Amino acid sequence: MCSREKGFPPYVARRCKVQSDSLVVCEVDPELKEKLKKFRFRKETDNAAIIMKVDKDRQMVVLEEEFQNISPDELKMELPERQPRFVVYSYRYVHEDGRVSYPLCFIFSSPVGCKPEQQMMYAGSKNRLVQTAELTKVFEIRTTDDLTETWLQEKLSFFR
């Protein structure tokens, strides 16, 4: 069912398409696509993050901010408490056996209490962004307080 049929405003419904069982609301900014591609192949070994937001007027996922050498706790402080955001996070992960890996994590921050139309635009754009960035470690938080080192390590432990 198209968002237009559910009573959402026209700017939400305008780009309503169904693609492989997922509603796509916003395209990914071409400049952001290039930045994500470069980020994917970065050589640095510190934690780094790209925070993205939806530009409602352009109906596009765009870069909000980039960070180098940022811990999960510092990253949590950069996320708005009442607005959704997308994060691609390169994290230095030390496995139980001592091996070190640098997984790219996609974190969808969708705080409780966001405006429904905002949640709709972000939720509808999430799959397109995950596909564009070619990510497999996809996590969601409902409050920024959830984003901790312990939480992230717990999530990553399933991927060994």
Backbone as CSV, one residue per row, in Angstrom:
resi,resn,N_x,N_y,N_z,CA_x,CA_y,CA_z,C_x,C_y,C_z
1,MET,0.846,-1.182,0.000,0.000,0.000,0.000,0.886,1.237,0.000
2,CYS,0.582,2.179,-0.833,1.360,3.408,-0.958,1.083,4.322,0.225
3,SER,2.094,5.094,0.628,1.916,5.996,1.769,0.812,7.005,1.500
4,ARG,0.567,7.325,0.233,-0.488,8.270,-0.119,-1.840,7.746,0.362
5,GLU,-2.013,6.439,0.298,-3.268,5.825,0.693,-3.433,5.776,2.204
6,LYS,-2.345,5.975,2.929,-2.401,5.911,4.382,-2.590,7.285,5.008
7,GLY,-2.770,8.314,4.193,-3.029,9.635,4.721,-1.787,10.449,5.040
8,PHE,-0.627,10.076,4.499,0.587,10.847,4.733,0.600,12.057,3.808
9,PRO,1.298,13.121,4.191,1.361,14.326,3.363,1.945,14.024,1.980
10,PRO,1.617,14.858,0.981,2.071,14.613,-0.398,3.586,14.528,-0.538
11,TYR,4.352,15.322,0.250,5.807,15.262,0.086,6.365,13.911,0.509
12,VAL,5.644,13.197,1.368,6.070,11.855,1.741,5.643,10.875,0.657
13,ALA,4.455,11.062,0.134,3.899,10.132,-0.832,4.441,10.333,-2.244
14,ARG,4.982,11.506,-2.544,5.387,11.854,-3.906,6.306,10.824,-4.538
15,ARG,7.290,10.360,-3.812,8.250,9.413,-4.394,7.972,7.976,-3.964
16,CYS,6.749,7.720,-3.648,6.386,6.399,-3.172,6.560,5.365,-4.280
17,LYS,7.415,4.377,-4.027,7.649,3.281,-4.961,7.750,2.017,-4.130
18,VAL,7.395,0.918,-4.713,7.620,-0.339,-4.035,8.751,-1.043,-4.754
19,GLN,9.774,-1.419,-3.994,10.917,-2.103,-4.590,11.277,-3.268,-3.685
20,SER,11.154,-4.444,-4.188,11.451,-5.671,-3.449,10.905,-5.635,-2.016
21,ASP,9.603,-5.457,-1.915,8.885,-5.483,-0.642,9.268,-4.361,0.316
22,SER,9.920,-3.311,-0.142,10.258,-2.231,0.773,9.904,-0.898,0.141
23,LEU,9.343,-0.033,0.931,8.983,1.289,0.470,10.234,2.146,0.420
24,VAL,10.477,2.773,-0.702,11.620,3.662,-0.845,11.089,5.080,-0.940
25,VAL,11.447,5.911,-0.008,10.936,7.268,0.002,11.965,8.253,-0.526
26,CYS,13.199,8.147,-0.091,14.226,9.110,-0.469,15.388,8.436,-1.187
27,GLU,15.910,9.133,-2.180,17.094,8.675,-2.886,18.323,9.015,-2.046
28,VAL,19.473,8.475,-2.424,20.727,8.778,-1.735,21.481,9.804,-2.571
29,ASP,21.902,10.889,-1.946,22.651,11.952,-2.606,23.871,11.354,-3.310
30,PRO,24.096,11.664,-4.590,25.249,11.117,-5.316,26.593,11.400,-4.619
31,GLU,26.745,12.570,-4.022,27.982,12.887,-3.300,28.142,11.968,-2.088
32,LEU,27.034,11.672,-1.421,27.071,10.765,-0.274,27.426,9.353,-0.730
33,LYS,26.900,8.918,-1.864,27.227,7.592,-2.398,28.736,7.456,-2.573
34,GLU,29.356,8.482,-3.139,30.800,8.469,-3.363,31.558,8.443,-2.038
35,LYS,31.096,9.224,-1.081,31.735,9.275,0.241,31.635,7.912,0.939
36,LEU,30.491,7.257,0.838,30.304,5.937,1.447,31.224,4.900,0.797
37,LYS,31.388,5.007,-0.505,32.269,4.084,-1.218,33.709,4.238,-0.725
38,LYS,34.169,5.474,-0.604,35.528,5.736,-0.117,35.682,5.291,1.331
39,PHE,34.643,5.526,2.131,34.668,5.160,3.553,34.796,3.647,3.711
40,ARG,34.121,2.934,2.839,34.140,1.468,2.871,35.558,0.912,2.704
41,PHE,36.383,1.591,1.941,37.729,1.107,1.654,38.814,1.919,2.371
42,ARG,38.458,2.597,3.430,39.447,3.399,4.157,40.506,2.493,4.780
43,LYS,41.695,3.015,4.911,42.832,2.239,5.429,43.120,2.523,6.909
44,GLU,42.594,3.605,7.430,42.847,3.966,8.829,42.288,2.904,9.770
45,THR,42.886,2.803,10.960,42.474,1.767,11.910,41.769,2.337,13.139
46,ASP,41.425,3.612,13.094,40.678,4.189,14.214,39.179,4.074,13.928
47,ASN,38.368,4.288,14.959,36.922,4.305,14.774,36.556,5.579,14.013
48,ALA,35.611,5.471,13.106,35.161,6.633,12.346,33.676,6.471,12.041
49,ALA,33.010,7.600,11.830,31.570,7.547,11.589,31.144,8.573,10.557
50,ILE,30.107,8.206,9.832,29.407,9.128,8.940,27.967,9.166,9.442
51,ILE,27.501,10.358,9.783,26.109,10.535,10.213,25.344,11.163,9.055
52,MET,24.191,10.570,8.755,23.370,11.021,7.633,21.973,11.361,8.095
53,LYS,21.355,12.279,7.378,19.979,12.660,7.682,19.191,12.757,6.390
54,VAL,17.882,12.860,6.514,17.012,13.040,5.364,16.777,14.538,5.187
55,ASP,17.079,15.020,3.994,16.758,16.395,3.620,15.341,16.342,3.065
56,LYS,14.396,16.799,3.878,12.976,16.675,3.540,12.634,17.419,2.249
57,ASP,13.218,18.598,2.048,12.901,19.395,0.862,13.387,18.731,-0.418
58,ARG,14.585,18.149,-0.385,15.147,17.488,-1.568,14.745,16.024,-1.645
59,GLN,14.127,15.508,-0.581,13.759,14.094,-0.470,14.961,13.224,-0.786
60,MET,16.027,13.488,-0.027,17.286,12.814,-0.277,18.014,12.573,1.036
61,VAL,18.699,11.422,1.124,19.564,11.149,2.269,20.884,11.849,1.978
62,VAL,21.316,12.698,2.929,22.517,13.510,2.735,23.459,13.358,3.929
63,LEU,24.709,13.736,3.715,25.704,13.730,4.776,25.374,14.831,5.777
64,GLU,25.409,14.478,7.063,25.261,15.501,8.093,26.631,15.844,8.673
65,GLU,27.380,14.794,9.084,28.681,15.033,9.682,29.554,13.798,9.579
66,GLU,30.864,14.018,9.608,31.852,12.938,9.608,32.720,13.069,10.844
67,PHE,33.146,11.923,11.395,33.990,11.937,12.587,35.112,10.926,12.449
68,GLN,36.286,11.286,12.933,37.431,10.387,13.010,37.728,10.144,14.482
69,ASN,38.242,8.957,14.777,38.666,8.633,16.138,37.564,8.927,17.157
70,ILE,36.391,8.321,16.946,35.234,8.581,17.803,34.751,7.274,18.434
71,SER,34.609,7.287,19.736,34.140,6.103,20.468,32.616,6.003,20.356
72,PRO,32.055,4.829,20.645,30.593,4.714,20.648,29.936,5.724,21.599
73,ASP,30.542,5.952,22.765,29.959,6.912,23.714,29.993,8.337,23.168
74,GLU,31.079,8.689,22.468,31.156,10.019,21.859,30.166,10.133,20.706
75,LEU,30.028,9.055,19.950,29.084,9.047,18.839,27.658,9.248,19.338
76,LYS,27.339,8.590,20.422,26.000,8.708,21.018,25.668,10.175,21.313
77,MET,26.663,10.934,21.761,26.454,12.346,22.107,26.196,13.214,20.870
78,GLU,26.585,12.727,19.697,26.402,13.479,18.453,25.032,13.249,17.816
79,LEU,24.311,12.234,18.285,23.007,11.917,17.703,21.899,12.692,18.408
80,PRO,20.963,13.256,17.643,19.844,13.955,18.279,18.952,12.972,19.039
81,GLU,18.452,13.411,20.171,17.621,12.535,21.005,16.212,12.367,20.478
82,ARG,15.737,13.290,19.661,14.341,13.261,19.217,14.173,13.204,17.700
83,GLN,15.266,12.965,16.969,15.171,12.879,15.510,15.922,11.649,15.025
84,PRO,15.394,10.989,13.998,16.092,9.818,13.455,17.385,10.222,12.749
85,ARG,18.312,9.288,12.674,19.550,9.472,11.922,20.045,8.112,11.461
86,PHE,20.837,8.129,10.398,21.536,6.953,9.923,23.011,7.152,10.236
87,VAL,23.680,6.067,10.643,25.107,6.133,10.932,25.798,4.947,10.266
88,VAL,26.911,5.213,9.598,27.802,4.140,9.177,29.032,4.307,10.051
89,TYR,29.355,3.239,10.789,30.396,3.312,11.806,31.456,2.251,11.544
90,SER,32.682,2.683,11.365,33.820,1.775,11.234,34.399,1.618,12.636
91,TYR,34.353,0.395,13.137,34.663,0.151,14.541,35.816,-0.847,14.671
92,ARG,36.790,-0.510,15.485,37.907,-1.422,15.766,37.421,-2.431,16.807
93,TYR,37.197,-3.661,16.342,36.617,-4.700,17.183,37.666,-5.758,17.508
94,VAL,37.920,-5.956,18.807,38.867,-6.976,19.257,38.050,-8.201,19.667
95,HIS,38.247,-9.299,18.946,37.521,-10.543,19.216,38.053,-11.197,20.494
96,GLU,37.281,-12.142,21.025,37.679,-12.846,22.258,39.014,-13.554,22.126
97,ASP,39.335,-14.007,20.906,40.601,-14.721,20.705,41.770,-13.781,20.370
98,GLY,41.524,-12.460,20.451,42.589,-11.489,20.234,42.680,-10.932,18.823
99,ARG,41.972,-11.569,17.870,41.982,-11.038,16.509,41.338,-9.653,16.489
100,VAL,41.772,-8.816,15.559,41.197,-7.480,15.404,40.556,-7.382,14.023
101,SER,39.339,-6.870,13.979,38.668,-6.624,12.698,38.089,-5.209,12.729
102,TYR,37.686,-4.742,11.572,37.170,-3.382,11.434,35.828,-3.415,10.709
103,PRO,34.794,-3.940,11.363,33.496,-4.052,10.699,32.866,-2.681,10.454
104,LEU,32.132,-2.612,9.348,31.322,-1.431,9.073,29.911,-1.736,9.558
105,CYS,29.425,-0.921,10.449,28.103,-1.125,11.037,27.157,-0.026,10.573
106,PHE,25.964,-0.422,10.207,24.915,0.537,9.888,24.007,0.618,11.105
107,ILE,23.864,1.809,11.653,23.026,2.000,12.844,21.912,2.977,12.483
108,PHE,20.692,2.509,12.648,19.520,3.348,12.406,19.013,3.806,13.763
109,SER,19.162,5.083,14.034,18.678,5.663,15.288,17.286,6.225,15.026
110,SER,16.298,5.599,15.621,14.904,6.006,15.442,14.265,6.176,16.811
111,PRO,14.554,7.308,17.456,14.094,7.501,18.839,12.577,7.490,18.985
112,VAL,12.133,6.953,20.098,10.714,6.975,20.437,10.300,8.444,20.558
113,GLY,9.153,8.787,20.020,8.661,10.154,20.134,8.930,11.027,18.923
114,CYS,9.528,10.454,17.867,9.740,11.220,16.626,8.384,11.454,15.961
115,LYS,8.330,12.459,15.116,7.115,12.693,14.340,6.892,11.502,13.411
116,PRO,5.657,11.029,13.292,5.374,9.863,12.440,5.842,10.042,10.995
117,GLU,5.661,11.234,10.423,6.080,11.439,9.027,7.600,11.340,8.895
118,GLN,8.317,11.789,9.933,9.776,11.676,9.926,10.190,10.203,9.999
119,GLN,9.568,9.465,10.898,9.863,8.037,11.028,9.580,7.313,9.710
120,MET,8.513,7.694,9.053,8.131,7.074,7.780,9.200,7.317,6.719
121,MET,9.674,8.555,6.617,10.683,8.877,5.605,11.986,8.125,5.866
122,TYR,12.393,8.043,7.125,13.636,7.343,7.455,13.481,5.838,7.273
123,ALA,12.401,5.279,7.802,12.190,3.831,7.693,12.085,3.414,6.226
124,GLY,11.419,4.229,5.416,11.261,3.919,4.003,12.552,4.049,3.210
125,SER,13.501,4.827,3.720,14.764,5.069,3.019,15.887,4.155,3.485
126,LYS,15.688,3.494,4.589,16.744,2.685,5.212,17.282,1.597,4.287
127,ASN,16.408,0.804,3.693,16.867,-0.323,2.864,17.670,0.136,1.658
128,ARG,17.234,1.216,1.028,17.968,1.748,-0.130,19.381,2.154,0.297
129,LEU,19.482,2.803,1.447,20.785,3.261,1.934,21.695,2.083,2.291
130,VAL,21.142,1.063,2.938,21.911,-0.138,3.291,22.422,-0.819,2.027
131,GLN,21.569,-0.915,1.006,21.980,-1.522,-0.266,23.055,-0.687,-0.947
132,THR,22.888,0.618,-0.943,23.855,1.516,-1.580,25.227,1.388,-0.925
133,ALA,25.241,1.321,0.402,26.506,1.239,1.144,27.044,-0.193,1.202
134,GLU,26.248,-1.166,0.732,26.632,-2.581,0.723,27.030,-3.073,2.113
135,LEU,26.146,-2.843,3.069,26.428,-3.225,4.455,25.582,-4.418,4.876
136,THR,26.154,-5.239,5.773,25.436,-6.419,6.256,25.182,-6.371,7.759
137,LYS,25.922,-5.556,8.469,25.750,-5.451,9.925,24.844,-4.257,10.197
138,VAL,23.547,-4.526,10.273,22.533,-3.482,10.372,21.839,-3.584,11.730
139,PHE,21.897,-2.485,12.473,21.338,-2.461,13.828,20.419,-1.249,13.982
140,GLU,19.517,-1.339,14.953,18.601,-0.227,15.220,18.598,0.077,16.703
141,ILE,18.556,1.368,17.014,18.400,1.792,18.402,17.166,2.681,18.503
142,ARG,16.470,2.573,19.618,15.257,3.368,19.832,15.500,4.534,20.788
143,THR,16.665,4.549,21.418,17.075,5.683,22.249,18.590,5.791,22.126
144,THR,19.102,6.991,22.106,20.545,7.176,21.928,21.323,6.554,23.079
145,ASP,20.710,6.423,24.242,21.386,5.800,25.394,21.779,4.350,25.120
146,ASP,21.094,3.702,24.167,21.398,2.307,23.833,22.771,2.146,23.188
147,LEU,23.256,3.198,22.549,24.518,3.113,21.816,25.704,3.188,22.780
148,THR,26.188,2.011,23.165,27.343,1.916,24.064,28.331,0.922,23.467
149,GLU,29.524,0.935,23.975,30.554,-0.019,23.528,30.085,-1.454,23.788
150,THR,29.502,-1.680,24.956,29.022,-3.016,25.324,27.933,-3.478,24.362
151,TRP,26.979,-2.607,24.055,25.889,-2.940,23.140,26.445,-3.316,21.769
152,LEU,27.385,-2.510,21.263,27.952,-2.751,19.942,28.746,-4.060,19.909
153,GLN,29.526,-4.315,20.935,30.293,-5.563,20.997,29.369,-6.773,21.070
154,GLU,28.269,-6.632,21.804,27.277,-7.705,21.895,26.695,-8.008,20.510
155,LYS,26.329,-6.960,19.795,25.760,-7.125,18.456,26.767,-7.770,17.502
156,LEU,28.018,-7.322,17.573,29.038,-7.833,16.656,29.475,-9.259,16.999
157,SER,29.281,-9.675,18.239,29.711,-11.025,18.645,28.971,-12.115,17.865
158,PHE,27.814,-11.802,17.291,27.050,-12.770,16.511,27.692,-13.027,15.150
159,PHE,28.589,-12.137,14.702,29.170,-12.245,13.368,30.518,-12.968,13.342
160,ARG,31.124,-13.205,14.485,32.423,-13.851,14.625,33.256,-13.656,13.407
